[in-house]
């Protein structure tokens, strides 16, 4: 019996493409870029990874919203990284979208977007 993949299709822009490619780099999903009619609209088809009909990740929690942005300094990021264990904190920094581990390597802080656990 062939398994059906749970695919999703959405319009994308530069920011969503960066976010989806970061999730792909972390191993949470795979994606393919599609073109609409006349090359005007750009679509993104993505498939989250599943293992035995349950998702690979536990949860995705949104931290910052358009009305409320939470920033984290480098010192606070060192403290947070000890308690995150196998979770990933996604940050928007001056270098783009990064995980907290990459931000620690570059020694920068930024806006906290979401938490993947």
N, C-alpha and C positions, 0 to 999 in steps of 0.2 A: 504494500500500500504506500503510495506516494504521499509525503507530508506536504501540506500547504504552508508556505511561509507567510507570516503576518507582515505584509508590506504596507507602507503608507506613502502617499504622494502629496506633496505640498509645493506651493510657490516659495522661492527662496530669494534672499538678498545676500550681500556680502557678510553681514553679521551672523545670519543663521547658518550660512555655509561654513564659517569658521567654527561655530559651535558644534555643528554636526561632524566636521572633520576632527575636532578634538575628541568627541565621543567615540569616533571610529578609531582614533589612535589609542584610546584607552581600552578598546575591545568591547564596547557596549553595543555597537551596531555596525552595519555595513550600509553603504549608500552608493547611488548611481545618479549622475546628472542627466536630465532629459531636456529636450527642447520642445517647446510648444509649436503651434502652427505659425509659419512665417518667421521663426527665430525671434519672436517678440517676447513671449513668456518663457521663463526658465523654471523648470520643475525639478524637484529632488525626490527620488524614490529611496526610502530607507527601510531597513529591516532590522528590528532589535534581535539580538541573539537570545535563544532560548535553550534550556537544557531540560529535557524530559518534561515539556509543556509548562515549565516555570521560567520566569525571566532570569537572566544572568545577574542582574543587579537587584538589590533589595528595594531601594527607593531613590527618588530624585526629589529633593526638597528645595523649593525656591526660597532664597533668603532675601535678596533685594528686589524691590518693585520699582516702577517708575516714580512713585511718590516718595519712596523711602529707600535710600541707598546706604548700605553699611560698608564702611571702609575698614581695612585692617592694615596696621603698620607691620614692619618687618619683625619687630620684637614680639608683637602679639601673634604673628604667624608662627614663630618658633614655639610658642606656648601651645597654640592650637594644634600644631602638627603632632605633638606628643599624644594628644587625646584622640586624634582621628584614626589611628591604626590603619586599617585597610580601606578606609573611605577616602574620597577625593573631594577637595574643595576647589571649585572653579572660580578663578579670579579674572577680572578685567583690569589689566595693567597698562602701563605706557608701552609695553612690548606686545600688546594684544591679549587674547584669551590664553590663560595658562592654568595649569594645575598648581596646587600649593607647593608641590615638590619642585616644579620648575621655577616657581617664583623664589623659593628659598635658594636655589642654585644661583639665580641672577641677583639675589639679595634685594628684592623689591617687594612692596606691598601693593594693594589696589582695592577695588570694589569686589565684595563677595557676591557672586551671582547665585550659585546653587551648591548643594552638597549631594554627592553621589555615594550611596552606601550599599 
